Amino acid sequence: MHDSDAPRDTLLIVEDEPKIARLVADYLEGSGFATRHIDHGDQVLPWLNEQAGEERLPALVLLDLMLPGTDGLTLCREIRQRWPGIAIIMLTARVEEVDRLLGLELGADDYICKPFSPREVVARVKAVLRRSQALRDPTAAGGSQLTLDDEGWRALADGQDLGLTAVEYQLLKVMMQAPGRIFTRDQLMDRMYRDHRIVSERTVDSHVKKLRRKIADIWPEREIIRSVYGVGYKYQPEE
């Protein structure tokens, strides 16, 4: 186990299989990260509470789905509610689509299916941390910035509030969590309406149209929500 004096470079590995945890930790530490390993779900929230009191929260949690004690999905929900600044990558051997969707809906930034390459884990961790910092820190990169305020359910374009509805905010957040990924209308509906109400594909199109119009009011020459003919939509930030 390793702790770090630089909290943003510390990663928490929550995995009950010691060989997997050690392998992942070795590769992450070889890439310059500090790591901490916890093998029981019930120990995660108390440890995070302790770190929060010392202002030493990890930048990211690699969270196994199936854990003794508190399960990964419950932990994901709790971490996201209590500490929205922590990035989360789910590790899972359950490849059913419903588990993937549920993990992301609960606030995970990404998921990796077992078995996986430790090099892939390192690459995904670096990508999520870059994206997480860009979403939360408008000064992290040059040029125009679109940032999300989870506590206020607001999206800010260069500091200006887009005035989104709750559904529009959720729609934008889902796409921003996976830049370049194409979402079908059905996938977007699953995330926008958690009560599983029956809505038509035209409803999604209507929300996307309104979202684009609000973005265009501030950025008239930028198109960051793009249509993919016959499939759906994707968030494509400008390089």
N, C-alpha and C positions, 0 to 999 in steps of 0.2 A: 504494500500500500504506500502511496505517495501523496503528500499534500503539497501545495504550492503557495508561495507568498503572492502569486499573481492570479487572483481568482478567475479572471476571464480566460486563462490558459489551462484551467483545471477541468478535467472531464470525470464525471461519475459513471462507472460501469456497474450496472445492476444486473447480475447474471449469476445463476445458481450452479452453473457448470464450471468448476475451477479451471479446467484446461482451456476452455474457450475464453474465459475472462483473462487469464494470464497471457494467452496468445495475442488477444486484442490490445491489452495493456502494453505489451512489449513493442508492438508496431506503433502505437500512438506515442509512447515515450520516445521511440526512435525518431519520431517526426517532431519532437520538441514540446509535446504536451506533458503535463503532470496528470496523474490518474489516481483515482480512489476507487476501490472495489467494495461493493456490498452484495452479499449473496442471499439475503432474506428480505422479502418485501416489507415486513413490519419495521425494519430498521431504517428505511429510506427517509420517511418524513421527519422522524426525530433528528436524524443526522443533518438534514437540510435546515431544520429549524435552528439547530446549533450553529451551523455555518452562517445563516442569515443574521444571527445575533452578533457575529464577529465580522460581518460584511465580507464573507469569504465564499459566497455561493459559487458553484461551478458554472461554467459557461454553457455546458451541454451535458445531457444525461443520455447514455446508451441504455435503453430500458428493455429488458426481456419481457415478453408477454406472459409466459407461464412461470410464475415464481411461487415458492412456498410463502405462506402468509398472504399479505395483500398482493393482489394480482397486478400485472402491468397496466391494464387499461384503467383501473381505479387510480393507480399512482399517477398515470398520465393526466387524468382529469384533475386530481388534487394539485399536482405541480403547476399545471397551467393556470389554475385559479389563484393559487397563492403567490407564485413567482413567475409571472408571464414573460420575464426577460430570459428565462432559462430555455435554451433550445432542447428539443427532444427527438431522438431517433429510436424508433421501436425495432427490437430484434425479435423475430418470430419464426417458428417452424410451422405455424398454421397459415397456409397459403390461400385459404378461402377468401374470396373477394370481400365478403362482408366484414371480416376481421380487419382487412386493410383499410376499408372505408371507415370503419368505426374508429380505428386508431387515429386516422387523420382528422376525423370529425371532432374527436375529443381534444385535439390540439397538438398532435404530433407534427413535427416539421417534415419527417421522412420516415420510411421504414425499410428494413433490410431483411430479406428472407434467408433462413438457414437452409442448407449450408452456404457460407459466404467466404469470400477471400478477405483476409485481413487488410490487404492493400485496398480493396474496395471500401472497407469500413473507413480507413483513413481518408480516402478521397471524398467519401460522402460527408464525413465529419467536417472537413475543410470547406466543402461547398455550403453546407448548412450554416456554418459559422459566418461565412462571408455574407450569405443572404440574410441571416438574422441581424447582423450588424447593420447592413444597409437598410433594412426595414425599420430598425429602431433608432438609428443615428443619422439624421439628415446630413451631417458633415462628414460622413464616412467616405463619400466619394464626391467628385466634382459634378457640376451640371445640375439639372433639375432633379428634384427629389419627390417621391411619393412615399409617405410614411403612414403607419397605422397606429392609432391610439386605442388599444383594447379596452382600457378602463372607461374611456368616454365614447367608445364605439364611433370614432371619427376617423376619416381619412383626410390627410392634409397634402395638398399639392403645393410645393414651395411654401409651406406654412399656412396656406389658405384652406379653410374647411370646405370640403366638397358638399356637405349637407346631405349625406347619404341616409337612406332609411336603413333599418336594421337588416332587412333582407339584402339590400344592395351592398352594405358593408360586408356581410357574410360572403356574398358572391365574390366580391373583390378580394377578400382575404384568402379564400380557398385558392383562387388562381394565382395570387401573389406568392403563396407558399410553395408553388411548383412552377417557376418561370419556364415557359416554353412547352409545358405539358399541355396536350390537347384534352379538354374535358368534354364529354358528350353532354347533351342536355339532361339526360337521365341522371348522370353523375352529379351534375350541378343541382338538380332538383333534390336529390337525396341529402345534400349538404345544406341547402337553403331552407328546407322545410323539415325540421327534425321530428315533427309530429306525424310525418308520413302522409300528409294530406294528398288528395288526388288533384294534380294540376296538369295543365297541358303544356306542351313544348313551347307554345306561343307565349306562355307566361314568362318563361326564361328569356325568350327573345325580347320581350317587353322590358324586363329588368335590365338586360344588357344594353338596350337602346338608351334607357334613361341614365344608366351609369356612364355610358360613353358621352352623352350630352353634357353631363355635369363635369366630366374631365375636360371636355372640349371648351367649356366656358372659361377655363383657366389656361389650358394648353391647346389652343385651336389648331396647331399644326402637328400635334403628336397623336399617334394611334397606338395605344399600348394594349387595348383589348381587341384582339383580331379574330375574325371569323375564319373557320376552316370549312370550306364548302362540303356539305354532306356529312359532317362529323360534329362540330360544335365550336368551342371557343378556347382561346388561350391568352395568357398574359405574356406579352413580349416586350420587356423594357428595352429602351434604346441603349446601345452600347456606348 
